[in-house]
Amino acid sequence: MKAGQIIRTIQNNDETVIFRYPRWQDVPAYVEMCNILHQERVMAYHAETSFAKGCKRLSGILVDLETGKRAHVFIETNRQIVGEGSLQVDRAHRMGTLGIKIIGKYRRRGLGRETMLLLEAEARKFGLRRIYLHVWHLNEAAIHLYQKIGYREVGRVPEWYSMKDETGNIVYSDLIEMIKDIGE
Ligand SMILES: CC(C)(COP(=O)(O)OP(=O)(O)OC[C@H]1O[C@@H](n2cnc3c(N)ncnc32)[C@H](O)[C@@H]1OP(=O)(O)O)[C@@H](O)C(=O)NCCC(=O)NCCS
């Protein structure tokens, strides 16, 4: 059983931060994190997460984790889940698809970089040779992080997404596809 296993523990801004696999008991803390990200208008959580929806999503994650279809890392500090990173395995191409989210209060502390590198190590354990992700071109923080650790743009769909900004104006964002080669 992988559920709940600790992958790495670090000291960060005088707090102990644990990177670990999810476990079933995480449902309330997971739902809380999803809804903080929703309030922050993070696109992956564009709808509110009910307790039932959180149960369903986490059970899917746990099944995938235990059956080797994905790696999923929760970032925990002070008994709160403050972020997550996921790497979905696509065996046909020895490629994995990565996603990462950290709540606002815990950004710019190196946790994103740490999570990306842990997921890269997980990808190597799966025998993958390439990690793929996509990101909106307006998301400068994520693009800087990805570029800094070796991801390169391999494709772009112009004006893939439109949304209203705070003043009600429609803004368009390109979808950028990026990859990192991690092995033979
Ligand atoms: C993208 C995200 C995961 C970055 O996580 P983070 O923990 O803040 O990143 P780190 O502190 O590890 O930063 C690593 C590097 O990324 C870049 N970076 C991170 N945030 C940045 C920002 N706001 N502006 C510019 N560069 C930024 C910097 O190069 C930084 O290195 P530096 O601090 O030495 O300059 C985080 O902002 C987030 O979760 N955002 C909301 C969800 C999201 O957009 N996910 C990605 C969807 S594709």
The ligand as a Tripos MOL2 file, in Angstrom:
@<TRIPOS>MOLECULE
LIG
   48    50     1     0     0
SMALL
NO_CHARGES

@<TRIPOS>ATOM
      1 C1          2.8110   27.5400  -10.4320 C.3       1 LIG1
      2 C2          3.0160   27.2030   -8.9710 C.3       1 LIG1
      3 C3          2.8410   25.6980   -8.7790 C.3       1 LIG1
      4 C4          4.4550   27.6010   -8.5540 C.3       1 LIG1
      5 O1          4.6920   27.0850   -7.2560 O.3       1 LIG1
      6 P1          5.6070   27.8290   -6.2020 P.3       1 LIG1
      7 O2          5.7440   26.9580   -5.0160 O.co2     1 LIG1
      8 O3          5.1200   29.2000   -5.9840 O.co2     1 LIG1
      9 O4          6.9900   27.8930   -6.9990 O.3       1 LIG1
     10 P2          8.4420   27.9950   -6.3450 P.3       1 LIG1
     11 O5          8.4230   28.8280   -5.1250 O.co2     1 LIG1
     12 O6          9.0130   26.6280   -6.2390 O.co2     1 LIG1
     13 O7          9.2040   28.8110   -7.4980 O.3       1 LIG1
     14 C5         10.1160   28.2110   -8.3890 C.3       1 LIG1
     15 C6         10.4150   29.1800   -9.5270 C.3       1 LIG1
     16 O8          9.2400   29.4020  -10.2730 O.3       1 LIG1
     17 C7          9.1960   30.7660  -10.7210 C.3       1 LIG1
     18 N1          8.0330   31.4490  -10.1240 N.ar      1 LIG1
     19 C8          7.1930   30.9690   -9.1940 C.ar      1 LIG1
     20 N2          6.2210   31.8690   -8.9570 N.ar      1 LIG1
     21 C9          6.4620   32.9300   -9.7500 C.ar      1 LIG1
     22 C10         5.8130   34.1820   -9.9630 C.ar      1 LIG1
     23 N3          4.6940   34.5100   -9.2860 N.pl3     1 LIG1
     24 N4          6.3360   35.0180  -10.8720 N.ar      1 LIG1
     25 C11         7.4560   34.7170  -11.5590 C.ar      1 LIG1
     26 N5          8.1330   33.5380  -11.3870 N.ar      1 LIG1
     27 C12         7.6340   32.6670  -10.5120 C.ar      1 LIG1
     28 C13        10.4870   31.3890  -10.2880 C.3       1 LIG1
     29 O9         11.4240   31.2000  -11.3270 O.3       1 LIG1
     30 C14        10.8300   30.5710   -9.0790 C.3       1 LIG1
     31 O10        12.1780   30.5520   -8.7540 O.3       1 LIG1
     32 P3         12.7810   31.7100   -7.7940 P.3       1 LIG1
     33 O11        11.8710   31.8120   -6.6050 O.co2     1 LIG1
     34 O12        14.1510   31.1910   -7.4840 O.co2     1 LIG1
     35 O13        12.7670   32.9480   -8.6080 O.co2     1 LIG1
     36 C15         2.0320   28.0120   -8.0590 C.3       1 LIG1
     37 O14         2.1450   29.3580   -8.4000 O.3       1 LIG1
     38 C16         0.5900   27.5660   -8.1830 C.2       1 LIG1
     39 O15         0.2030   26.5470   -7.6470 O.2       1 LIG1
     40 N6         -0.2400   28.3590   -8.8870 N.am      1 LIG1
     41 C17        -1.6810   28.0760   -8.9920 C.3       1 LIG1
     42 C18        -1.9770   26.7780   -9.7300 C.3       1 LIG1
     43 C19        -1.2990   26.7370  -11.0490 C.2       1 LIG1
     44 O16        -1.2540   27.7230  -11.7820 O.2       1 LIG1
     45 N7         -0.7670   25.5580  -11.3810 N.am      1 LIG1
     46 C20        -0.1200   25.3190  -12.6530 C.3       1 LIG1
     47 C21        -1.1630   25.0280  -13.6910 C.3       1 LIG1
     48 S1         -0.4170   24.6380  -15.2460 S.3       1 LIG1
@<TRIPOS>BOND
     1     1     2 1
     2     2     3 1
     3     2     4 1
     4     2    36 1
     5     4     5 1
     6     5     6 1
     7     6     7 2
     8     6     8 1
     9     6     9 1
    10     9    10 1
    11    10    11 2
    12    10    12 1
    13    10    13 1
    14    13    14 1
    15    14    15 1
    16    15    16 1
    17    15    30 1
    18    16    17 1
    19    17    18 1
    20    17    28 1
    21    18    19 ar
    22    18    27 ar
    23    19    20 ar
    24    20    21 ar
    25    21    22 ar
    26    21    27 ar
    27    22    23 1
    28    22    24 ar
    29    24    25 ar
    30    25    26 ar
    31    26    27 ar
    32    28    29 1
    33    28    30 1
    34    30    31 1
    35    31    32 1
    36    32    33 2
    37    32    34 1
    38    32    35 1
    39    36    37 1
    40    36    38 1
    41    38    39 2
    42    38    40 1
    43    40    41 1
    44    41    42 1
    45    42    43 1
    46    43    44 2
    47    43    45 1
    48    45    46 1
    49    46    47 1
    50    47    48 1
@<TRIPOS>SUBSTRUCTURE
     1 LIG1         1 GROUP 0 **** ****
